[in-house]
Amino acid sequence: MSTLAEIESAAQALPAEEQRELLRFLLRIVPVGDGEMSAAPRLFSDEEIDGWLKEDREAMRRFRESA
């Protein structure tokens, strides 16, 4: 394997545990600057959060009714 495309294809063909092992290896050897790997905080409005809570409560109600 000599191209990134070949390496990516081979990595996708690995079983999940070997993919995780490969990722751990890459994280050890690839230099990463501060902040490069961290995601920016996600901000959600009160309305979005309230909507998700409502959906969760409704899903739980349906789940309990089906049991």
mmCIF file as Biopython writes it, N, C-alpha, C and O atoms, coordinates in Angstrom:
data_model
#
loop_
_atom_site.group_PDB
_atom_site.id
_atom_site.type_symbol
_atom_site.label_atom_id
_atom_site.label_alt_id
_atom_site.label_comp_id
_atom_site.label_asym_id
_atom_site.label_entity_id
_atom_site.label_seq_id
_atom_site.pdbx_PDB_ins_code
_atom_site.Cartn_x
_atom_site.Cartn_y
_atom_site.Cartn_z
_atom_site.occupancy
_atom_site.B_iso_or_equiv
_atom_site.auth_seq_id
_atom_site.auth_asym_id
_atom_site.pdbx_PDB_model_num
ATOM 1   N N  . MET A ? 1  ? 0.847   -1.183 0.000  1.0 0.0 1  A 1 
ATOM 2   C CA . MET A ? 1  ? 0.000   0.000  0.000  1.0 0.0 1  A 1 
ATOM 3   C C  . MET A ? 1  ? 0.886   1.239  0.000  1.0 0.0 1  A 1 
ATOM 4   O O  . MET A ? 1  ? 1.792   1.386  0.821  1.0 0.0 1  A 1 
ATOM 5   N N  . SER A ? 2  ? 0.600   2.109  -0.933 1.0 0.0 2  A 1 
ATOM 6   C CA . SER A ? 2  ? 1.430   3.303  -1.003 1.0 0.0 2  A 1 
ATOM 7   C C  . SER A ? 2  ? 0.629   4.584  -1.112 1.0 0.0 2  A 1 
ATOM 8   O O  . SER A ? 2  ? 1.191   5.671  -0.981 1.0 0.0 2  A 1 
ATOM 9   N N  . THR A ? 3  ? -0.666  4.484  -1.346 1.0 0.0 3  A 1 
ATOM 10  C CA . THR A ? 3  ? -1.449  5.712  -1.443 1.0 0.0 3  A 1 
ATOM 11  C C  . THR A ? 3  ? -2.431  5.792  -0.284 1.0 0.0 3  A 1 
ATOM 12  O O  . THR A ? 3  ? -2.798  4.779  0.311  1.0 0.0 3  A 1 
ATOM 13  N N  . LEU A ? 4  ? -2.838  6.984  0.016  1.0 0.0 4  A 1 
ATOM 14  C CA . LEU A ? 4  ? -3.799  7.186  1.094  1.0 0.0 4  A 1 
ATOM 15  C C  . LEU A ? 4  ? -5.105  6.448  0.800  1.0 0.0 4  A 1 
ATOM 16  O O  . LEU A ? 4  ? -5.718  5.884  1.707  1.0 0.0 4  A 1 
ATOM 17  N N  . ALA A ? 5  ? -5.525  6.453  -0.447 1.0 0.0 5  A 1 
ATOM 18  C CA . ALA A ? 5  ? -6.762  5.759  -0.823 1.0 0.0 5  A 1 
ATOM 19  C C  . ALA A ? 5  ? -6.663  4.264  -0.534 1.0 0.0 5  A 1 
ATOM 20  O O  . ALA A ? 5  ? -7.626  3.662  -0.058 1.0 0.0 5  A 1 
ATOM 21  N N  . GLU A ? 6  ? -5.514  3.661  -0.815 1.0 0.0 6  A 1 
ATOM 22  C CA . GLU A ? 6  ? -5.319  2.237  -0.533 1.0 0.0 6  A 1 
ATOM 23  C C  . GLU A ? 6  ? -5.347  1.973  0.972  1.0 0.0 6  A 1 
ATOM 24  O O  . GLU A ? 6  ? -5.933  0.993  1.432  1.0 0.0 6  A 1 
ATOM 25  N N  . ILE A ? 7  ? -4.714  2.849  1.719  1.0 0.0 7  A 1 
ATOM 26  C CA . ILE A ? 7  ? -4.683  2.697  3.176  1.0 0.0 7  A 1 
ATOM 27  C C  . ILE A ? 7  ? -6.082  2.853  3.748  1.0 0.0 7  A 1 
ATOM 28  O O  . ILE A ? 7  ? -6.490  2.076  4.611  1.0 0.0 7  A 1 
ATOM 29  N N  . GLU A ? 8  ? -6.828  3.860  3.273  1.0 0.0 8  A 1 
ATOM 30  C CA . GLU A ? 8  ? -8.199  4.067  3.748  1.0 0.0 8  A 1 
ATOM 31  C C  . GLU A ? 8  ? -9.069  2.858  3.446  1.0 0.0 8  A 1 
ATOM 32  O O  . GLU A ? 8  ? -9.855  2.427  4.290  1.0 0.0 8  A 1 
ATOM 33  N N  . SER A ? 9  ? -8.934  2.315  2.254  1.0 0.0 9  A 1 
ATOM 34  C CA . SER A ? 9  ? -9.718  1.146  1.865  1.0 0.0 9  A 1 
ATOM 35  C C  . SER A ? 9  ? -9.385  -0.049 2.755  1.0 0.0 9  A 1 
ATOM 36  O O  . SER A ? 9  ? -10.280 -0.770 3.196  1.0 0.0 9  A 1 
ATOM 37  N N  . ALA A ? 10 ? -8.114  -0.253 3.011  1.0 0.0 10 A 1 
ATOM 38  C CA . ALA A ? 10 ? -7.698  -1.360 3.871  1.0 0.0 10 A 1 
ATOM 39  C C  . ALA A ? 10 ? -8.206  -1.160 5.299  1.0 0.0 10 A 1 
ATOM 40  O O  . ALA A ? 10 ? -8.623  -2.119 5.948  1.0 0.0 10 A 1 
ATOM 41  N N  . ALA A ? 11 ? -8.172  0.071  5.785  1.0 0.0 11 A 1 
ATOM 42  C CA . ALA A ? 11 ? -8.648  0.358  7.143  1.0 0.0 11 A 1 
ATOM 43  C C  . ALA A ? 11 ? -10.145 0.084  7.259  1.0 0.0 11 A 1 
ATOM 44  O O  . ALA A ? 11 ? -10.606 -0.429 8.278  1.0 0.0 11 A 1 
ATOM 45  N N  . GLN A ? 12 ? -10.903 0.424  6.217  1.0 0.0 12 A 1 
ATOM 46  C CA . GLN A ? 12 ? -12.345 0.175  6.245  1.0 0.0 12 A 1 
ATOM 47  C C  . GLN A ? 12 ? -12.663 -1.313 6.236  1.0 0.0 12 A 1 
ATOM 48  O O  . GLN A ? 12 ? -13.708 -1.724 6.742  1.0 0.0 12 A 1 
ATOM 49  N N  . ALA A ? 13 ? -11.793 -2.111 5.678  1.0 0.0 13 A 1 
ATOM 50  C CA . ALA A ? 13 ? -12.009 -3.549 5.597  1.0 0.0 13 A 1 
ATOM 51  C C  . ALA A ? 13 ? -11.676 -4.268 6.909  1.0 0.0 13 A 1 
ATOM 52  O O  . ALA A ? 13 ? -12.028 -5.434 7.086  1.0 0.0 13 A 1 
ATOM 53  N N  . LEU A ? 14 ? -11.005 -3.579 7.819  1.0 0.0 14 A 1 
ATOM 54  C CA . LEU A ? 14 ? -10.634 -4.199 9.098  1.0 0.0 14 A 1 
ATOM 55  C C  . LEU A ? 14 ? -11.860 -4.410 9.983  1.0 0.0 14 A 1 
ATOM 56  O O  . LEU A ? 14 ? -12.832 -3.661 9.890  1.0 0.0 14 A 1 
ATOM 57  N N  . PRO A ? 15 ? -11.814 -5.429 10.838 1.0 0.0 15 A 1 
ATOM 58  C CA . PRO A ? 15 ? -12.862 -5.569 11.847 1.0 0.0 15 A 1 
ATOM 59  C C  . PRO A ? 15 ? -12.825 -4.365 12.801 1.0 0.0 15 A 1 
ATOM 60  O O  . PRO A ? 15 ? -11.796 -3.702 12.931 1.0 0.0 15 A 1 
ATOM 61  N N  . ALA A ? 16 ? -13.932 -4.098 13.451 1.0 0.0 16 A 1 
ATOM 62  C CA . ALA A ? 16 ? -14.057 -2.906 14.298 1.0 0.0 16 A 1 
ATOM 63  C C  . ALA A ? 16 ? -12.955 -2.806 15.352 1.0 0.0 16 A 1 
ATOM 64  O O  . ALA A ? 16 ? -12.403 -1.726 15.566 1.0 0.0 16 A 1 
ATOM 65  N N  . GLU A ? 17 ? -12.633 -3.908 16.006 1.0 0.0 17 A 1 
ATOM 66  C CA . GLU A ? 17 ? -11.602 -3.843 17.060 1.0 0.0 17 A 1 
ATOM 67  C C  . GLU A ? 17 ? -10.250 -3.457 16.472 1.0 0.0 17 A 1 
ATOM 68  O O  . GLU A ? 17 ? -9.513  -2.686 17.086 1.0 0.0 17 A 1 
ATOM 69  N N  . GLU A ? 18 ? -9.912  -3.973 15.302 1.0 0.0 18 A 1 
ATOM 70  C CA . GLU A ? 18 ? -8.645  -3.611 14.667 1.0 0.0 18 A 1 
ATOM 71  C C  . GLU A ? 18 ? -8.669  -2.160 14.189 1.0 0.0 18 A 1 
ATOM 72  O O  . GLU A ? 18 ? -7.630  -1.499 14.186 1.0 0.0 18 A 1 
ATOM 73  N N  . GLN A ? 19 ? -9.835  -1.656 13.785 1.0 0.0 19 A 1 
ATOM 74  C CA . GLN A ? 19 ? -9.941  -0.238 13.437 1.0 0.0 19 A 1 
ATOM 75  C C  . GLN A ? 19 ? -9.655  0.622  14.666 1.0 0.0 19 A 1 
ATOM 76  O O  . GLN A ? 19 ? -8.948  1.626  14.573 1.0 0.0 19 A 1 
ATOM 77  N N  . ARG A ? 20 ? -10.202 0.229  15.819 1.0 0.0 20 A 1 
ATOM 78  C CA . ARG A ? 20 ? -9.937  0.987  17.055 1.0 0.0 20 A 1 
ATOM 79  C C  . ARG A ? 20 ? -8.457  0.926  17.420 1.0 0.0 20 A 1 
ATOM 80  O O  . ARG A ? 20 ? -7.876  1.921  17.855 1.0 0.0 20 A 1 
ATOM 81  N N  . GLU A ? 21 ? -7.853  -0.243 17.241 1.0 0.0 21 A 1 
ATOM 82  C CA . GLU A ? 21 ? -6.421  -0.385 17.530 1.0 0.0 21 A 1 
ATOM 83  C C  . GLU A ? 21 ? -5.604  0.508  16.597 1.0 0.0 21 A 1 
ATOM 84  O O  . GLU A ? 21 ? -4.647  1.150  17.031 1.0 0.0 21 A 1 
ATOM 85  N N  . LEU A ? 22 ? -5.979  0.550  15.321 1.0 0.0 22 A 1 
ATOM 86  C CA . LEU A ? 22 ? -5.297  1.427  14.359 1.0 0.0 22 A 1 
ATOM 87  C C  . LEU A ? 22 ? -5.457  2.888  14.756 1.0 0.0 22 A 1 
ATOM 88  O O  . LEU A ? 22 ? -4.499  3.659  14.689 1.0 0.0 22 A 1 
ATOM 89  N N  . LEU A ? 23 ? -6.653  3.271  15.167 1.0 0.0 23 A 1 
ATOM 90  C CA . LEU A ? 23 ? -6.883  4.653  15.582 1.0 0.0 23 A 1 
ATOM 91  C C  . LEU A ? 23 ? -6.019  5.008  16.794 1.0 0.0 23 A 1 
ATOM 92  O O  . LEU A ? 23 ? -5.412  6.078  16.833 1.0 0.0 23 A 1 
ATOM 93  N N  . ARG A ? 24 ? -5.963  4.118  17.772 1.0 0.0 24 A 1 
ATOM 94  C CA . ARG A ? 24 ? -5.118  4.380  18.948 1.0 0.0 24 A 1 
ATOM 95  C C  . ARG A ? 24 ? -3.655  4.537  18.535 1.0 0.0 24 A 1 
ATOM 96  O O  . ARG A ? 24 ? -2.954  5.408  19.052 1.0 0.0 24 A 1 
ATOM 97  N N  . PHE A ? 25 ? -3.192  3.699  17.606 1.0 0.0 25 A 1 
ATOM 98  C CA . PHE A ? 25 ? -1.825  3.796  17.105 1.0 0.0 25 A 1 
ATOM 99  C C  . PHE A ? 25 ? -1.589  5.152  16.439 1.0 0.0 25 A 1 
ATOM 100 O O  . PHE A ? 25 ? -0.590  5.819  16.713 1.0 0.0 25 A 1 
ATOM 101 N N  . LEU A ? 26 ? -2.518  5.557  15.561 1.0 0.0 26 A 1 
ATOM 102 C CA . LEU A ? 26 ? -2.353  6.837  14.867 1.0 0.0 26 A 1 
ATOM 103 C C  . LEU A ? 26 ? -2.367  8.011  15.835 1.0 0.0 26 A 1 
ATOM 104 O O  . LEU A ? 26 ? -1.616  8.971  15.663 1.0 0.0 26 A 1 
ATOM 105 N N  . LEU A ? 27 ? -3.217  7.936  16.848 1.0 0.0 27 A 1 
ATOM 106 C CA . LEU A ? 27 ? -3.263  9.023  17.832 1.0 0.0 27 A 1 
ATOM 107 C C  . LEU A ? 27 ? -1.960  9.126  18.619 1.0 0.0 27 A 1 
ATOM 108 O O  . LEU A ? 27 ? -1.592  10.210 19.072 1.0 0.0 27 A 1 
ATOM 109 N N  . ARG A ? 28 ? -1.257  7.999  18.783 1.0 0.0 28 A 1 
ATOM 110 C CA . ARG A ? 28 ? 0.030   8.032  19.483 1.0 0.0 28 A 1 
ATOM 111 C C  . ARG A ? 28 ? 1.134   8.628  18.619 1.0 0.0 28 A 1 
ATOM 112 O O  . ARG A ? 28 ? 2.004   9.333  19.131 1.0 0.0 28 A 1 
ATOM 113 N N  . ILE A ? 29 ? 1.112   8.355  17.320 1.0 0.0 29 A 1 
ATOM 114 C CA . ILE A ? 29 ? 2.262   8.745  16.495 1.0 0.0 29 A 1 
ATOM 115 C C  . ILE A ? 29 ? 2.089   10.040 15.712 1.0 0.0 29 A 1 
ATOM 116 O O  . ILE A ? 29 ? 3.081   10.647 15.309 1.0 0.0 29 A 1 
ATOM 117 N N  . VAL A ? 30 ? 0.864   10.470 15.491 1.0 0.0 30 A 1 
ATOM 118 C CA . VAL A ? 30 ? 0.632   11.678 14.688 1.0 0.0 30 A 1 
ATOM 119 C C  . VAL A ? 30 ? 0.651   12.895 15.600 1.0 0.0 30 A 1 
ATOM 120 O O  . VAL A ? 30 ? -0.128  12.971 16.551 1.0 0.0 30 A 1 
ATOM 121 N N  . PRO A ? 31 ? 1.539   13.851 15.316 1.0 0.0 31 A 1 
ATOM 122 C CA . PRO A ? 31 ? 1.571   15.056 16.143 1.0 0.0 31 A 1 
ATOM 123 C C  . PRO A ? 31 ? 0.307   15.890 15.927 1.0 0.0 31 A 1 
ATOM 124 O O  . PRO A ? 31 ? -0.103  16.154 14.797 1.0 0.0 31 A 1 
ATOM 125 N N  . VAL A ? 32 ? -0.284  16.287 17.027 1.0 0.0 32 A 1 
ATOM 126 C CA . VAL A ? 32 ? -1.501  17.085 16.963 1.0 0.0 32 A 1 
ATOM 127 C C  . VAL A ? 32 ? -1.300  18.293 17.862 1.0 0.0 32 A 1 
ATOM 128 O O  . VAL A ? 32 ? -0.935  18.165 19.031 1.0 0.0 32 A 1 
ATOM 129 N N  . GLY A ? 33 ? -1.546  19.471 17.293 1.0 0.0 33 A 1 
ATOM 130 C CA . GLY A ? 33 ? -1.420  20.692 18.081 1.0 0.0 33 A 1 
ATOM 131 C C  . GLY A ? 33 ? -2.596  20.874 19.022 1.0 0.0 33 A 1 
ATOM 132 O O  . GLY A ? 33 ? -3.639  20.241 18.853 1.0 0.0 33 A 1 
ATOM 133 N N  . ASP A ? 34 ? -2.431  21.729 20.002 1.0 0.0 34 A 1 
ATOM 134 C CA . ASP A ? 34 ? -3.505  22.016 20.943 1.0 0.0 34 A 1 
ATOM 135 C C  . ASP A ? 34 ? -4.738  22.495 20.203 1.0 0.0 34 A 1 
ATOM 136 O O  . ASP A ? 34 ? -4.653  23.378 19.351 1.0 0.0 34 A 1 
ATOM 137 N N  . GLY A ? 35 ? -5.865  21.926 20.520 1.0 0.0 35 A 1 
ATOM 138 C CA . GLY A ? 35 ? -7.120  22.357 19.953 1.0 0.0 35 A 1 
ATOM 139 C C  . GLY A ? 35 ? -7.464  21.764 18.605 1.0 0.0 35 A 1 
ATOM 140 O O  . GLY A ? 35 ? -8.598  21.915 18.151 1.0 0.0 35 A 1 
ATOM 141 N N  . GLU A ? 36 ? -6.535  21.097 17.948 1.0 0.0 36 A 1 
ATOM 142 C CA . GLU A ? 36 ? -6.829  20.539 16.629 1.0 0.0 36 A 1 
ATOM 143 C C  . GLU A ? 36 ? -7.861  19.425 16.691 1.0 0.0 36 A 1 
ATOM 144 O O  . GLU A ? 36 ? -8.672  19.285 15.776 1.0 0.0 36 A 1 
ATOM 145 N N  . MET A ? 37 ? -7.845  18.644 17.737 1.0 0.0 37 A 1 
ATOM 146 C CA . MET A ? 37 ? -8.740  17.499 17.836 1.0 0.0 37 A 1 
ATOM 147 C C  . MET A ? 37 ? -10.000 17.795 18.642 1.0 0.0 37 A 1 
ATOM 148 O O  . MET A ? 37 ? -10.947 17.008 18.629 1.0 0.0 37 A 1 
ATOM 149 N N  . SER A ? 38 ? -10.014 18.908 19.331 1.0 0.0 38 A 1 
ATOM 150 C CA . SER A ? 38 ? -11.186 19.183 20.157 1.0 0.0 38 A 1 
ATOM 151 C C  . SER A ? 38 ? -12.222 19.952 19.344 1.0 0.0 38 A 1 
ATOM 152 O O  . SER A ? 38 ? -11.898 20.869 18.589 1.0 0.0 38 A 1 
ATOM 153 N N  . ALA A ? 39 ? -13.456 19.557 19.519 1.0 0.0 39 A 1 
ATOM 154 C CA . ALA A ? 39 ? -14.542 20.220 18.806 1.0 0.0 39 A 1 
ATOM 155 C C  . ALA A ? 39 ? -14.978 21.459 19.579 1.0 0.0 39 A 1 
ATOM 156 O O  . ALA A ? 39 ? -14.848 21.530 20.801 1.0 0.0 39 A 1 
ATOM 157 N N  . ALA A ? 40 ? -15.486 22.408 18.853 1.0 0.0 40 A 1 
ATOM 158 C CA . ALA A ? 40 ? -16.019 23.606 19.494 1.0 0.0 40 A 1 
ATOM 159 C C  . ALA A ? 40 ? -17.280 23.224 20.259 1.0 0.0 40 A 1 
ATOM 160 O O  . ALA A ? 40 ? -18.004 22.316 19.850 1.0 0.0 40 A 1 
ATOM 161 N N  . PRO A ? 41 ? -17.543 23.903 21.355 1.0 0.0 41 A 1 
ATOM 162 C CA . PRO A ? 41 ? -18.772 23.598 22.099 1.0 0.0 41 A 1 
ATOM 163 C C  . PRO A ? 41 ? -19.989 23.806 21.208 1.0 0.0 41 A 1 
ATOM 164 O O  . PRO A ? 41 ? -20.044 24.737 20.405 1.0 0.0 41 A 1 
ATOM 165 N N  . ARG A ? 42 ? -20.951 22.928 21.370 1.0 0.0 42 A 1 
ATOM 166 C CA . ARG A ? 42 ? -22.186 23.046 20.598 1.0 0.0 42 A 1 
ATOM 167 C C  . ARG A ? 42 ? -23.199 23.799 21.437 1.0 0.0 42 A 1 
ATOM 168 O O  . ARG A ? 42 ? -23.422 23.470 22.602 1.0 0.0 42 A 1 
ATOM 169 N N  . LEU A ? 43 ? -23.799 24.793 20.851 1.0 0.0 43 A 1 
ATOM 170 C CA . LEU A ? 43 ? -24.780 25.602 21.557 1.0 0.0 43 A 1 
ATOM 171 C C  . LEU A ? 43 ? -26.164 25.288 21.019 1.0 0.0 43 A 1 
ATOM 172 O O  . LEU A ? 43 ? -26.378 25.257 19.807 1.0 0.0 43 A 1 
ATOM 173 N N  . PHE A ? 44 ? -27.103 25.056 21.928 1.0 0.0 44 A 1 
ATOM 174 C CA . PHE A ? 44 ? -28.467 24.746 21.545 1.0 0.0 44 A 1 
ATOM 175 C C  . PHE A ? 44 ? -29.405 25.726 22.225 1.0 0.0 44 A 1 
ATOM 176 O O  . PHE A ? 44 ? -29.183 26.140 23.362 1.0 0.0 44 A 1 
ATOM 177 N N  . SER A ? 45 ? -30.444 26.082 21.512 1.0 0.0 45 A 1 
ATOM 178 C CA . SER A ? 45 ? -31.427 26.991 22.097 1.0 0.0 45 A 1 
ATOM 179 C C  . SER A ? 45 ? -32.294 26.231 23.094 1.0 0.0 45 A 1 
ATOM 180 O O  . SER A ? 45 ? -32.377 25.003 23.060 1.0 0.0 45 A 1 
ATOM 181 N N  . ASP A ? 46 ? -32.937 26.986 23.983 1.0 0.0 46 A 1 
ATOM 182 C CA . ASP A ? 46 ? -33.857 26.376 24.939 1.0 0.0 46 A 1 
ATOM 183 C C  . ASP A ? 46 ? -34.975 25.643 24.211 1.0 0.0 46 A 1 
ATOM 184 O O  . ASP A ? 46 ? -35.427 24.592 24.664 1.0 0.0 46 A 1 
ATOM 185 N N  . GLU A ? 47 ? -35.420 26.191 23.092 1.0 0.0 47 A 1 
ATOM 186 C CA . GLU A ? 47 ? -36.484 25.562 22.322 1.0 0.0 47 A 1 
ATOM 187 C C  . GLU A ? 47 ? -36.057 24.202 21.781 1.0 0.0 47 A 1 
ATOM 188 O O  . GLU A ? 47 ? -36.830 23.244 21.809 1.0 0.0 47 A 1 
ATOM 189 N N  . GLU A ? 48 ? -34.807 24.122 21.284 1.0 0.0 48 A 1 
ATOM 190 C CA . GLU A ? 48 ? -34.311 22.838 20.781 1.0 0.0 48 A 1 
ATOM 191 C C  . GLU A ? 48 ? -34.274 21.802 21.898 1.0 0.0 48 A 1 
ATOM 192 O O  . GLU A ? 48 ? -34.734 20.673 21.726 1.0 0.0 48 A 1 
ATOM 193 N N  . ILE A ? 49 ? -33.730 22.192 23.030 1.0 0.0 49 A 1 
ATOM 194 C CA . ILE A ? 49 ? -33.618 21.267 24.158 1.0 0.0 49 A 1 
ATOM 195 C C  . ILE A ? 49 ? -35.001 20.837 24.634 1.0 0.0 49 A 1 
ATOM 196 O O  . ILE A ? 49 ? -35.234 19.656 24.892 1.0 0.0 49 A 1 
ATOM 197 N N  . ASP A ? 50 ? -35.916 21.794 24.749 1.0 0.0 50 A 1 
ATOM 198 C CA . ASP A ? 50 ? -37.280 21.459 25.162 1.0 0.0 50 A 1 
ATOM 199 C C  . ASP A ? 50 ? -37.926 20.499 24.166 1.0 0.0 50 A 1 
ATOM 200 O O  . ASP A ? 50 ? -38.647 19.583 24.563 1.0 0.0 50 A 1 
ATOM 201 N N  . GLY A ? 51 ? -37.673 20.704 22.886 1.0 0.0 51 A 1 
ATOM 202 C CA . GLY A ? 51 ? -38.222 19.802 21.869 1.0 0.0 51 A 1 
ATOM 203 C C  . GLY A ? 51 ? -37.685 18.392 22.014 1.0 0.0 51 A 1 
ATOM 204 O O  . GLY A ? 51 ? -38.433 17.422 21.889 1.0 0.0 51 A 1 
ATOM 205 N N  . TRP A ? 52 ? -36.388 18.274 22.277 1.0 0.0 52 A 1 
ATOM 206 C CA . TRP A ? 52 ? -35.794 16.948 22.464 1.0 0.0 52 A 1 
ATOM 207 C C  . TRP A ? 52 ? -36.355 16.264 23.703 1.0 0.0 52 A 1 
ATOM 208 O O  . TRP A ? 52 ? -36.641 15.066 23.688 1.0 0.0 52 A 1 
ATOM 209 N N  . LEU A ? 53 ? -36.509 17.036 24.774 1.0 0.0 53 A 1 
ATOM 210 C CA . LEU A ? 53 ? -37.078 16.460 25.992 1.0 0.0 53 A 1 
ATOM 211 C C  . LEU A ? 53 ? -38.505 15.976 25.752 1.0 0.0 53 A 1 
ATOM 212 O O  . LEU A ? 53 ? -38.895 14.908 26.223 1.0 0.0 53 A 1 
ATOM 213 N N  . LYS A ? 54 ? -39.269 16.759 25.024 1.0 0.0 54 A 1 
ATOM 214 C CA . LYS A ? 54 ? -40.644 16.370 24.708 1.0 0.0 54 A 1 
ATOM 215 C C  . LYS A ? 54 ? -40.649 15.074 23.885 1.0 0.0 54 A 1 
ATOM 216 O O  . LYS A ? 54 ? -41.433 14.166 24.158 1.0 0.0 54 A 1 
ATOM 217 N N  . GLU A ? 55 ? -39.770 14.995 22.876 1.0 0.0 55 A 1 
ATOM 218 C CA . GLU A ? 55 ? -39.669 13.782 22.060 1.0 0.0 55 A 1 
ATOM 219 C C  . GLU A ? 55 ? -39.292 12.580 22.911 1.0 0.0 55 A 1 
ATOM 220 O O  . GLU A ? 55 ? -39.870 11.504 22.760 1.0 0.0 55 A 1 
ATOM 221 N N  . ASP A ? 56 ? -38.320 12.758 23.809 1.0 0.0 56 A 1 
ATOM 222 C CA . ASP A ? 56 ? -37.887 11.658 24.679 1.0 0.0 56 A 1 
ATOM 223 C C  . ASP A ? 56 ? -39.008 11.189 25.585 1.0 0.0 56 A 1 
ATOM 224 O O  . ASP A ? 56 ? -39.218 9.989  25.760 1.0 0.0 56 A 1 
ATOM 225 N N  . ARG A ? 57 ? -39.730 12.144 26.163 1.0 0.0 57 A 1 
ATOM 226 C CA . ARG A ? 57 ? -40.837 11.775 27.049 1.0 0.0 57 A 1 
ATOM 227 C C  . ARG A ? 57 ? -41.914 11.017 26.291 1.0 0.0 57 A 1 
ATOM 228 O O  . ARG A ? 57 ? -42.467 10.041 26.797 1.0 0.0 57 A 1 
ATOM 229 N N  . GLU A ? 58 ? -42.210 11.467 25.077 1.0 0.0 58 A 1 
ATOM 230 C CA . GLU A ? 58 ? -43.219 10.805 24.257 1.0 0.0 58 A 1 
ATOM 231 C C  . GLU A ? 58 ? -42.762 9.393  23.870 1.0 0.0 58 A 1 
ATOM 232 O O  . GLU A ? 58 ? -43.550 8.448  23.897 1.0 0.0 58 A 1 
ATOM 233 N N  . ALA A ? 59 ? -41.490 9.263  23.514 1.0 0.0 59 A 1 
ATOM 234 C CA . ALA A ? 59 ? -40.949 7.945  23.162 1.0 0.0 59 A 1 
ATOM 235 C C  . ALA A ? 59 ? -41.000 7.012  24.371 1.0 0.0 59 A 1 
ATOM 236 O O  . ALA A ? 59 ? -41.322 5.833  24.224 1.0 0.0 59 A 1 
ATOM 237 N N  . MET A ? 60 ? -40.687 7.522  25.558 1.0 0.0 60 A 1 
ATOM 238 C CA . MET A ? 60 ? -40.731 6.693  26.766 1.0 0.0 60 A 1 
ATOM 239 C C  . MET A ? 60 ? -42.166 6.283  27.072 1.0 0.0 60 A 1 
ATOM 240 O O  . MET A ? 60 ? -42.411 5.148  27.480 1.0 0.0 60 A 1 
ATOM 241 N N  . ARG A ? 61 ? -43.109 7.188  26.881 1.0 0.0 61 A 1 
ATOM 242 C CA . ARG A ? 61 ? -44.519 6.865  27.114 1.0 0.0 61 A 1 
ATOM 243 C C  . ARG A ? 61 ? -44.958 5.732  26.179 1.0 0.0 61 A 1 
ATOM 244 O O  . ARG A ? 61 ? -45.604 4.779  26.614 1.0 0.0 61 A 1 
ATOM 245 N N  . ARG A ? 62 ? -44.600 5.843  24.886 1.0 0.0 62 A 1 
ATOM 246 C CA . ARG A ? 62 ? -44.958 4.802  23.928 1.0 0.0 62 A 1 
ATOM 247 C C  . ARG A ? 62 ? -44.297 3.483  24.280 1.0 0.0 62 A 1 
ATOM 248 O O  . ARG A ? 62 ? -44.914 2.425  24.156 1.0 0.0 62 A 1 
ATOM 249 N N  . PHE A ? 63 ? -43.057 3.536  24.715 1.0 0.0 63 A 1 
ATOM 250 C CA . PHE A ? 63 ? -42.324 2.329  25.096 1.0 0.0 63 A 1 
ATOM 251 C C  . PHE A ? 63 ? -43.007 1.646  26.274 1.0 0.0 63 A 1 
ATOM 252 O O  . PHE A ? 63 ? -43.212 0.433  26.255 1.0 0.0 63 A 1 
ATOM 253 N N  . ARG A ? 64 ? -43.358 2.410  27.288 1.0 0.0 64 A 1 
ATOM 254 C CA . ARG A ? 64 ? -44.002 1.832  28.464 1.0 0.0 64 A 1 
ATOM 255 C C  . ARG A ? 64 ? -45.383 1.251  28.136 1.0 0.0 64 A 1 
ATOM 256 O O  . ARG A ? 64 ? -45.788 0.235  28.701 1.0 0.0 64 A 1 
ATOM 257 N N  . GLU A ? 65 ? -46.088 1.903  27.227 1.0 0.0 65 A 1 
ATOM 258 C CA . GLU A ? 65 ? -47.407 1.414  26.844 1.0 0.0 65 A 1 
ATOM 259 C C  . GLU A ? 65 ? -47.330 0.122  26.054 1.0 0.0 65 A 1 
ATOM 260 O O  . GLU A ? 65 ? -48.255 -0.689 26.081 1.0 0.0 65 A 1 
ATOM 261 N N  . SER A ? 66 ? -46.210 -0.068 25.342 1.0 0.0 66 A 1 
ATOM 262 C CA . SER A ? 66 ? -46.081 -1.275 24.517 1.0 0.0 66 A 1 
ATOM 263 C C  . SER A ? 66 ? -45.614 -2.481 25.314 1.0 0.0 66 A 1 
ATOM 264 O O  . SER A ? 66 ? -45.690 -3.610 24.829 1.0 0.0 66 A 1 
ATOM 265 N N  . ALA A ? 67 ? -45.139 -2.263 26.512 1.0 0.0 67 A 1 
ATOM 266 C CA . ALA A ? 67 ? -44.597 -3.377 27.327 1.0 0.0 67 A 1 
ATOM 267 C C  . ALA A ? 67 ? -45.671 -4.173 28.001 1.0 0.0 67 A 1 
ATOM 268 O O  . ALA A ? 67 ? -45.373 -5.133 28.713 1.0 0.0 67 A 1 
#
